Amino acid sequence: MIKVVGLSFSFPQKELYDDISFTLEEGQHCAFIGTSGNGKSTLIDILMDPEKYLYEGKVEIDPTCKIGYVSQFSQLDKTKETTVFDYIGEAFIQIQNEIASICTEMETSSDLEPLFEKYQAALDAFDAIGGDDFESSINKKLNLANLMKLRDHKVSDLSGGEFKLIQVMKEMLRSPDVMIMDEPDVFLDFDNLNALKKLINAHKGILLVVTHNRYLLNHCFNKILHLENKELQEFDGRYMEYNFSLLQTKIELQELAVAEQEDIERNDAIINNLRAIATYNSEASRGRALKARVRYQERLEARRIKAPFVDIKQPKISFGMDNDLEDAIVVRVTNYRAGFDELLLDNVNFEIKATDKVAIIGPNGTGKTTLLRDIFKHNRDSIEIHAAAKVAYLSQIQDEVLKDSNTILEEFIEAGFKTYDEVRSYLSDYGFEGEIVDQKIASLSGGEKNLLQIAKVSASKANVLLLDEPTSHLDTYTQIALEKAIVDYKGAILMISHDFYSVVNGMDYVLIIDDKTIRKMSMRKFRQMIYASHFDRDYLEKEQNKRAVEMKIELALKDTHFELAKKLVDELEELIKLL
């Protein structure tokens, strides 16, 4: 359906792709992954409208191929008065109305030939999208996503997560040959994420989905496209199998690298010896031997292993703080209530101690962000903040914290850094190096903007962190680095997140929104609740066993114990088969 051959493309300030190739064929559900800012969304844009870009190489798309698209930045139109059913069925209803209009025109027209042609074209279009069964098809999709209850609701009443799912259904029901979705999972709660998983797995056409969500990656997709450092890697298989393949390659490459390093060091010793001899023996043969050895050394250096997909540089995220409040209560919420047109939260009571790490969990649209923002603003009598608490805030609405008109350098000078050199040095740990620091924030990807927010939070040295969907748009490598920083942090964290892995790997307990109020839940009960809803009964145990073996492999590689690493890889392969 789609074939890309030898594609190279650059913006004036950045080269994105260098001679990349891939295909999308019948039956493939493809995950498109890679670190933030490498050009995934731009590549999708090229596929959607190749004529808009000047590139080298070929983009071959079957002329009969119909492409569907769901954007990562879709906005809910609050003025839409249409029902969910009518919104999803818009294409069907439009063609139905066109057919009815043509029939009415036929009753009075004397020139029927062009009307017959229009009538047949409309019937063909209706048939192409399964028009005869469109009501049944819409109901099936709503049932699959457990959203049948919203069938007759107004679109304007939907939460952001519900609207995203409705958009996915609407586009799927148009029966495109290739369906492209750019981060459709962002900000979805657990139930809506599970619904998206079902929609993806039930879809019959070709799918290309940009996602960093580990739940979707582990439970959907039979092909991986991985874009990194201007190169693209194509892998037929599941994400877990792809990661396993990378790990095998990593062991082989590290073993080769150790052997090469030993060869280089031996050659260095020979060169040094020849140079020492040449200082007191000027025979031509000695000079030729030295030059030959130096050339051999240069060849060794040139063929050192380069693997852009194996060792990807993680940002060095670290949350420090200026003062430790020990066991003090840093946030206390008493009889809090919030609402706009309707009451969202009522009689909310909880307190956060100085070392508590807590996740707020609840469906989309239940007031979580409103609560977190009110705590940050500290403008309500129902909220108390410790006098010595220094609070930092990460917003899911990125322009609340970042100014799009600023360059990256300007943003951090305004945040309190003294010199541009100081900013450059600090941001290099987060992967912002070279010319990118002179770019406007508006030009960055969603993942890069979120990583900048994390860098600002880290620089604040706050002892209370309020994090609203901190993993949104982040690639998996950065998500893992963030999890480690959260675990290592000594202060208090109150975090809104729908990312299961971030919650279970870093939080002490959760606050569940239930019937417009909040109740505390232990991490053990939370795991049980989520696993009962979204996973097989023994999945947790298998996942934990897999993670334990992966950690043993990392330790074996650190000690260059390659034989042990290979034995552990065999053990890991059997665990992956069970998952």
N, C-alpha and C positions, 0 to 999 in steps of 0.2 A: 504493500500500500504506500509506504513512504520509505525512500532510500536516500541517505545523505552520504556523499562520497567526497573525501578530501576537502572538507569545509574549513576555511580559514577566515577569520573576521576580527577586526579591531575597531575600538573607539579611538578617538584622537589621544586619549590619556591612558589607554589600556588595551593590550592584546588579549582577546578572549579565547579564541580557538586556533589551533595550529594543526591543520591537516587531519581533522577528525572524521570518522565514518561510522554509520550504524544503519540498521534497518528496523522497521516496525511491520510485523506480518500478522496474518490472521491468527487469532487465538492467544495473542500475547497481552498480558496485563503487566505493564512495565513500570517499575519505580525508577524515577529520575532523581539521583542523589548527588551530593557534593557539598563542599564547604561554601559558606556564604560569600557572595560577590564574585563567583566564578562564571556567571553568565547563563544560569539555567533558564531564567525567565526570558532573557534575550533570545536564547535558542528557540524557545517555544514561540516567541513573536515572529522569528524568521520562518518557522514552519507554518504559522497562521497566514503570513503575508510575505512570501519570499521577494516579491517585486519591490518592497519598501527598502531593502538593504543592498548595499554593494559588498559582495563577498566573493572569495575565490572558492572554486569547487562546484559541486552539483547538489541541488536539492530536487529530487525527483518524486513527484506526488502523482499517483494515479489520477487522471483527469476526472474520473467518476467518483473520486473519494470525497465524502462529505465529512467535514471536521466539526466536532462539537467542542465547546470551550467553557470552563468555569474558572473565573478569575479569583485570585487570593484576596482581592480588595473589593469584592462586591458589597454594595451598600443597600440596606433595607430602605425602600421608599415608603415612608410613613404616611404618604398621601394616598397610597393605593387602596381603593375601596373594594377591589375585586376579592373574591374568596380564594382560598388555597386551591380548590379544585379547578376553578376557572383560570387561575394563573398558570398552573401546571399544564392545563389543556389548551392554552392560548393558540398554539399552532393548529390544533385540530379544529377548534371552534372557528378560527379565521377561515380555514378552507371550507368548512361546512357552510358558513355564511356566504362565501364566494359562490359555491355550488347553487345555493338557494337563490342568489341574486341572478345568476346566469339563467336558471330555470324560469324565473319571473320575466326576464328580458325575452326569452324564447316565445313566451305566450303572445307577445305583441309585435315581434320583429318579423319583417319579410325576408331578411337576409340571414338565414340560419347557418350557412356554412361556417363562417368564422366563429359563431357561437358554439357550434358543435366541437370545433377544435379547442376552444377555451374550456368547454365542459369536460372533454376527454383529458386535457392537461391537468385540470383540477382534480379529477378522479384519480389520475395516476399519482399525483402528489399526495392525495389522501391515503391511497393504498400503500405508498412507500413508507409512511409513518404508522402503519397499522391502524388506520382510521376506524375501521369497522368495530374494532375492539377497544377503542381508546378509553372509554369509561372504565371497563374492566381492567385495563393496563394501569391506569392511574390508581385505582383502588388497590391493586396488587402491590404497587410500589409503596403506597402509603402504609399498607399492612406490614410489608417487609421492614420498613423503618420504624414501625410501631407509632405512626403518626396519623392513623386513621381518624383519631379524635379531632384532628385539626382540619378535616376535609372541608367543612363549611365555615371555618373561621376566616376573618379578614386577614390578608397578608400583612397589613399594617400592625396587627396585634402579635405577630410572631417575634420570638427572641432572635438574636443574631445567628445562633447555632441552628435553630429550626429553619430559618430562611436559607441558610447555606445548603441544608439537606434538600429543601424544596427546589432550589436551583439545580442541584445535581440531578434530581428526579426529572425535572422539566427537560434538561438537556439530554439525558439518557433516552427519554421517550420520543425524542426527535429521530431516534435510530441512526445516529452518525456512524460512519464506518470507523472513524478514529475519534475517540473522546479524550480531550486533553484537560487536565485539572491542575491548577497551580496552587499548591498548599490548601486543599479543601478542608483539612483537619484543624486549621488554626482556630483556637478558642472554643472548640467543641467540648461539651462536657462528656462524661464517660458513656452515658446512654446514647447520645447523638453520635459519638465516635464509633460505638458498636454498630449503630444503624448504618453509618457510612461504610464500615467494613462489610456489612451484609450486601449493601448496594453494589460495592465494587466486585465482590465475589460472585454476585448473581448476574453481572453484566456480560452480555454475549459478544460484544464487539471488542476492538482493539482499544486498550487504555494506555495513556502515558500520564503518569501522576508524579508531580514534584511533591515530595514529602520528606520530612525528617522525623515523623512520628514512629517511634519504635514499635508501638502496638500494631499499627498498620503494616509496617515493614515486615514484622514477624508473622503476620497472619494473612497477608494478601500477596499477590504478584508472583509471576513465574519468570520474570526477566528483570535484570538490573542494568541501568545505564549510569555510569559513575563519571562525572566531569570533575577534573582536578588539574590545576596548573596547566591549562591550555590543552590538555589531553583528555581523551574519552575512552573508557573501558566498557566493553559490552560483555555481559555474562548471562547465559541462559540457565536459570535456576532460581531458587528462593534466596532471600536476603541472608538467612542463616547460613546457607550453603556458600554464598558469596563471601561472607566474613570468614568462614572456615577455609575457603580457598586462599584468601588473603593471608591468613595465619600460617598456612602451609608454605606459601611463597616467602613470607617473612623469615621463617626458620631457615629455608634454603639459602636466602640471600644473606642472612647474618652469618651463616656457616661459611659461605663463599667469601664474604667480606673479611672475616677473621683470617682465613687462609691467605687472601690477597694482602692483607695488612702485614702478615708475617713475611710474605714474599717481598713486599716493599721495604720492610725493615732490613731484611737480609741484603737486598740490593743496595740500600743506603750505606750499610757497613762496608760493602765492597767498593762503592764509589769513594767513600771517605778514605779507605785504604789506598786506592789508586791515586787520589789527590795528594795524599801524604808522600807517596813514592815519587810523584811527579815533581815535587818541590826540590828533590835532590837528584833526580834522574830524568834527563830531558830527551830520552830516546823517543823517536816518533811513534814506535809501536805502543809505548806506554800511553801516549796522548790519544791514539786511536782507540785503545781499549777503554780509556776513560770516557771518550765521547760516545762509544757504543753503549756503555753501561748507562750513561745519562739518558740516551734516546730510549733504551729499554725501560728505564724508570718512568719516563714521560708517557710511554705507551701503557704501562701499568696504571698510572694515575688516570689516564684518559678512559680506560675501560672499567674504572671503579663502578660498582653497581649503583644504578640510579633507578629508584622505584617510586614514582610519584603517588601511587595508589596504596603503598604498603605502610610507609611511615609518614603519616600526615601530621603536620605540626599542630598540636593543641594549644589554644591560648593558655597562658599562665594566670589563672584567676585566683585571687587571694583576697579574702575579706578580713582586714585587720580592724582594730578599734583603738581609740585613744584612752578610754577609761572603762574599767570593769565594774559593773554594779552588783556583782556576786549574786545573792539570792533575792534581790529587791524585785518588787512588782513594777514592771516598766510601763505596762498598759493595763488599764482597768476600764471596762465598759459596763455601764449599769443602766438598765431599763432603756436601752437604745431603740429607736424606731426610725424607719426611713421609708419614703414612698414618694411617688410623683402623682400620676393620675390615680394610682391605686397603692395601697399599703404593701410594701415589699417585706419589711422586717419589723418585728414588734417584740418588746420585752426580751431584748437580747442582753445577756449577762455573761461575761467571762473575764479572766485576767491572764496576762502573759508575764511570766517571770523572766529574769535577765538572761537565762541560758536556754529558754524554751524555743524549740523549733516546731512551728505549728502550721498546718495547712488548713485553709478554709475551703470546704468542698460543698458544692451544690449545683443544681441545674443552671443552665444559661438563663439570665434575666431575673435572678432571685435577689439581687442587691449586694453581691459580694464586693464588686468594685466600688460601689457607693460607700460601703462601710470602710473599706481600706483608705479611700480618699479622705473621708471624714476624720479618720484617725490621724492621717498625715497633716491635714489642715488644722486639727485640734481646735475646731470651732464649735463644738457641741458640749453642753453641760454634762451630758451622759458619758463623756470620754475624759479620762484622766491620764496624763503622761507624766512619768517621773521627772522631777526637775533637772536631774543630771543626764537624762536620756538625750542622745543625739540620734535623730531619726533620718534615714535615707529612704527614698521612694523610687521604685521602678514602675512605670506605667505601661499598660498594654496599649494606650493611646500615645504613641511615641513622641508626638509633637508637644505633649504636656511637659516633657522633660528636655527635649532637644529642639533647638531652633534651626529649622530647615535652611534659613538664609545664611547661617554660619558655616565657615569651613570647620573641619574637625579640630584644627589647631585653635581657632577662635573660641570654639565651644569650651575647650579645657582651660584656656586663659581666663575666660569668664567664670569658670568654676574654681579659680584660685591658684592655678599654676603660675609661676613667675616668668618663665621664659619658654620660647618655642622649643629650645633644645631639651628642656625638662619634659615637655609634653611628648616630644618624639621618643625620648628614652622610655618614658612610662608606657606609651601606647605600643611600643614594639613587642611587649609581652602579650599583647592582645592581637597581634598579627597585623596591626596597622603600621606599615612601613613605607618609606619612599614617597612617591608623589600622591598617594591616596590621602595623606593627611592634609593636603592643600585643597581637596575636593569639598564641594558644598555637601552638607548632610542630606539635602534633598535628593542628591544623585545616588545615594547608597541603597543597597538592598534592605529588605526588612530584617534579615538576620544580622547584617552589619550594624544597623541602627540599634538593635537590641543589645548587641555586644558592646556598643559604645555606652549604652545606659548602664550595663553591668560595670564597665570600667569607671564610670562616674560614681556609682554607688561604692565601689571598692576604694576609690580615692578619698571618699568622704570620711573614712575611718569611723563611721557611725557604729553605735552599739545596739541599735534597733533597726532592722531592715524590713521594710514593707515591700513585698515583691508581687506584682500583679502579672501573672502569666509570664514568668521570666524565661521559660524555654521556648516561647512562641517564635517561629521563624529560625531558630537556631539549628545548625546542623548537628548531627549526632555526636561528633567529636567534641563540640563546644558544650553540648548538654552534659556529657560525662564529666568534662572539666568543671562545669558549674556545680554538679552534684558533689564532687570532691571538695570544692571550696566551701559549700554549705555544710558538709560534714565536719570540716576542720574549723569552721568559724566558732568563736567562743561567746558571741552575743546572742540576742534574741532575733528570731525570724518569724514573721507572720506572712504567709505566702498563699496566694490564690493560684491554684494549678489544676489543670485537667490531665496533666501528664502523670500517669500511674507510676512510672519508674522513678520520677523525681520525688514523688510523695513517699513511696515506700522505702526508697534508698536514703532519704535525708531527714525526714520529719520524726518528731517524738510522738505526736498524736495529732488527731484531726478535729476540727470543728465542723460538724455537719449541719447544713441548713435544712430544717425539717418543719413544715407547716408554719412558715414565716418566722421561726425563731431558730436558735442555735443550740445544739447539744454537743457535748464532748464525747469522743469515741477513741478508744485505744487503737494503736496501730494493728494489733492482732485482729481485732474485730473488723477493722476497716479492710484488711487484706481478705478476710473470710467473705465479707460482703461483696467485694469486687470480683473475687475469684468465682464466687457462686453465680454471679451475673454474666461474667465475660470469658471465663476460662474453663478448661476441663478440670475435673476434680483434683488430679494430681499434678497439674501443670506447674504449680508453685515449686514443688519439690524438685521436679525435673530442671526447672529454670535455675534454682539455687545450686544444684549439682553441676550444671553446665558452667555457671559463673565460677564456682570453686576450682574446677579443672582449668579454666582459662587463666585464673590468677596463678595457679601452679606453673602453667606454661610460661607466663610472663617472668616469673622468678627464675625458672630454668634458663630462659634466654638471657636474663641479666647476668647469670653466672656462666654463660656460654656452655651450658651443659646440654648440648644438642641432642644427644642420644635419649636423655630423659624427656626432653621436649617432644621428640618424635613419638615416644611411647604414649605420652599424655595426649597427643593429637589423635592417636587411634582410639583412645578412651572417649575423647570429645566427639569424634565422628559417630560413635554408637549412641551417645546422648542426644545428638542433633537429630538422628533418625527417629528417636522417641518423640521429639517435639514436632 
